[in-house]
Amino acid sequence: MLVGLGAWWALPVVSVAPNRIVPGEARYAWEVAGPAMALLASLPMGLAALSARSADPGWRSLGLVLLALAGLPLWLVLSVHQLVDPELPQARLGIGSGIWCALFVLMLALLDLRTRQRLSTGVSWLLMLTPLALLAVCLPLGLERLALWQEYQGRADDFWLAIGEHLLLVSTTVGVSLVLGAGIALLMRRYPGVQRGAFAVLNFLQTIPSLALFGLLLGPLAWLANRYPWLDSLGISGIGWAPALLALVAYSLLPMVRNTFVALEGVSPGVIEAARGMGMSRLQIFFQVRLPLAVPVLLEGVRITTVQAIGLTAVAALIGAGGLGRFIFQGLGQAAMDLVLLGALPILVMAIFADAVLGNLSRRLGRGEAA
């Protein structure tokens, strides 16, 4: 918590620019509305830091962290009214590194307190969505002048199209990886000699940089599309979704194969023997005993693969596969960090959401089997 407090005072909290082209002028907390107001805004964070040092932080710390989180969008509203000239319609307010660092520290504190207080899943999600809800409430109060919101407003249709492309590519990658990974894992169980070679190849694929793998696939796929026109009519070529999907599946196979293999091998031999003693066939043992017991570990592989694919899909925009990476690379090319954030923040939210949902599902299934 002290790190967030230090960032609040040592780093710029906002930046002000008359338009999108001119670089923003950084402003520190005390420059927005005076030192007294900056001190008042940082008070909940300071009290939360003191409370965290006690033996039992409890609900007091949780309330202070939520109060500090609530203060961030209100501070942005205050900054808009204090710093942005209403006579300049293109003027915008950028979120500074001080607020980003404070938000990061506060969210970490919220996660820690959620674990300590043993909050239910519903309450945890409610707390995690608090910052987004507060931003939505404060939007009509002046936050429409935020640079990030203005970037979204100028690209709203493209943004939701990119979201759909990103999710489609990720879901296809996970689905294909699950089918192939399960097949390879079953093959390794059937023929143990395959295990070493398969893992060696999958480990080698992980060492290839993503851009290099995309580049290696361009030539062969372009040749195939030229040689067989029906492939080109399906959209399979040197650029686009085809090389992106192949590369993403190649990266996703290792965690999927490893977890599937470990999950199937980890079932207790005593349970299998008991099933045989009851007269079950091999297929019945697999589908009614081994597979249900392996599902929690298998879901961990799906979770790892999904989170990894969500991040790697951003790079696929470089070869025309679409997705949110398009905004990231456009922003880097135009030196527009708010455009970069427009692509990066949804990816971060998707990864956190997928990790939380699949992790919670895996734990629930694991507890159910243990019971």
MOKADA-V855400 format. One record per residue. N is the residue number from 1. RES is the residue in one small letter. BURIAL is b if it has 24 or more other ideal C-beta (glycine too) atoms within 12 Angstrom, else e. Layout:
BEGIN
N:RES:BURIAL, N:RES:BURIAL
END
This chain:
BEGIN
1:m:b, 2:l:e, 3:v:e, 4:g:b, 5:l:b, 6:g:e, 7:a:b, 8:w:b, 9:w:b, 10:a:e, 11:l:b, 12:p:b, 13:v:b, 14:v:b, 15:s:b, 16:v:b, 17:a:b, 18:p:e, 19:n:e, 20:r:b, 21:i:e, 22:v:e, 23:p:e, 24:g:b, 25:e:e, 26:a:e, 27:r:b, 28:y:b, 29:a:b, 30:w:e, 31:e:e, 32:v:b, 33:a:b, 34:g:e, 35:p:e, 36:a:e, 37:m:e, 38:a:b, 39:l:e, 40:l:b, 41:a:b, 42:s:b, 43:l:e, 44:p:b, 45:m:b, 46:g:b, 47:l:b, 48:a:b, 49:a:b, 50:l:e, 51:s:b, 52:a:b, 53:r:e, 54:s:e, 55:a:e, 56:d:e, 57:p:b, 58:g:e, 59:w:e, 60:r:e, 61:s:b, 62:l:b, 63:g:e, 64:l:b, 65:v:b, 66:l:b, 67:l:b, 68:a:b, 69:l:b, 70:a:b, 71:g:b, 72:l:b, 73:p:b, 74:l:b, 75:w:b, 76:l:b, 77:v:b, 78:l:b, 79:s:b, 80:v:b, 81:h:e, 82:q:b, 83:l:b, 84:v:b, 85:d:e, 86:p:e, 87:e:e, 88:l:e, 89:p:e, 90:q:e, 91:a:b, 92:r:b, 93:l:b, 94:g:b, 95:i:b, 96:g:b, 97:s:b, 98:g:b, 99:i:b, 100:w:b, 101:c:b, 102:a:b, 103:l:b, 104:f:b, 105:v:b, 106:l:b, 107:m:b, 108:l:e, 109:a:b, 110:l:b, 111:l:e, 112:d:e, 113:l:b, 114:r:b, 115:t:e, 116:r:e, 117:q:e, 118:r:e, 119:l:e, 120:s:e, 121:t:e, 122:g:e, 123:v:e, 124:s:b, 125:w:e, 126:l:e, 127:l:b, 128:m:b, 129:l:e, 130:t:b, 131:p:b, 132:l:b, 133:a:e, 134:l:b, 135:l:b, 136:a:e, 137:v:e, 138:c:b, 139:l:e, 140:p:e, 141:l:e, 142:g:b, 143:l:b, 144:e:b, 145:r:b, 146:l:b, 147:a:b, 148:l:b, 149:w:b, 150:q:b, 151:e:b, 152:y:b, 153:q:e, 154:g:e, 155:r:b, 156:a:e, 157:d:e, 158:d:e, 159:f:b, 160:w:e, 161:l:e, 162:a:b, 163:i:b, 164:g:e, 165:e:b, 166:h:b, 167:l:b, 168:l:b, 169:l:b, 170:v:b, 171:s:b, 172:t:b, 173:t:b, 174:v:b, 175:g:e, 176:v:b, 177:s:b, 178:l:b, 179:v:e, 180:l:b, 181:g:b, 182:a:b, 183:g:e, 184:i:b, 185:a:b, 186:l:b, 187:l:e, 188:m:b, 189:r:b, 190:r:e, 191:y:e, 192:p:e, 193:g:e, 194:v:e, 195:q:e, 196:r:e, 197:g:e, 198:a:b, 199:f:e, 200:a:e, 201:v:e, 202:l:b, 203:n:e, 204:f:e, 205:l:b, 206:q:e, 207:t:e, 208:i:e, 209:p:e, 210:s:b, 211:l:e, 212:a:e, 213:l:b, 214:f:b, 215:g:e, 216:l:e, 217:l:b, 218:l:b, 219:g:e, 220:p:e, 221:l:b, 222:a:e, 223:w:e, 224:l:e, 225:a:b, 226:n:e, 227:r:e, 228:y:e, 229:p:e, 230:w:e, 231:l:e, 232:d:e, 233:s:e, 234:l:e, 235:g:e, 236:i:b, 237:s:b, 238:g:b, 239:i:b, 240:g:b, 241:w:b, 242:a:b, 243:p:b, 244:a:b, 245:l:b, 246:l:b, 247:a:b, 248:l:b, 249:v:b, 250:a:b, 251:y:b, 252:s:b, 253:l:b, 254:l:b, 255:p:b, 256:m:b, 257:v:b, 258:r:b, 259:n:b, 260:t:b, 261:f:b, 262:v:b, 263:a:b, 264:l:b, 265:e:e, 266:g:b, 267:v:b, 268:s:e, 269:p:e, 270:g:e, 271:v:e, 272:i:b, 273:e:e, 274:a:e, 275:a:b, 276:r:e, 277:g:e, 278:m:e, 279:g:e, 280:m:e, 281:s:e, 282:r:e, 283:l:e, 284:q:e, 285:i:b, 286:f:e, 287:f:e, 288:q:e, 289:v:b, 290:r:b, 291:l:b, 292:p:b, 293:l:b, 294:a:b, 295:v:b, 296:p:b, 297:v:b, 298:l:b, 299:l:b, 300:e:b, 301:g:b, 302:v:b, 303:r:b, 304:i:b, 305:t:b, 306:t:b, 307:v:b, 308:q:b, 309:a:b, 310:i:b, 311:g:b, 312:l:b, 313:t:b, 314:a:b, 315:v:b, 316:a:b, 317:a:b, 318:l:b, 319:i:b, 320:g:b, 321:a:b, 322:g:b, 323:g:b, 324:l:b, 325:g:b, 326:r:b, 327:f:b, 328:i:b, 329:f:b, 330:q:b, 331:g:b, 332:l:e, 333:g:e, 334:q:e, 335:a:e, 336:a:b, 337:m:b, 338:d:b, 339:l:b, 340:v:b, 341:l:b, 342:l:b, 343:g:b, 344:a:b, 345:l:b, 346:p:b, 347:i:b, 348:l:b, 349:v:e, 350:m:b, 351:a:b, 352:i:b, 353:f:b, 354:a:b, 355:d:b, 356:a:b, 357:v:e, 358:l:b, 359:g:b, 360:n:e, 361:l:e, 362:s:b, 363:r:e, 364:r:e, 365:l:b, 366:g:e, 367:r:e, 368:g:e, 369:e:e, 370:a:e, 371:a:e
END
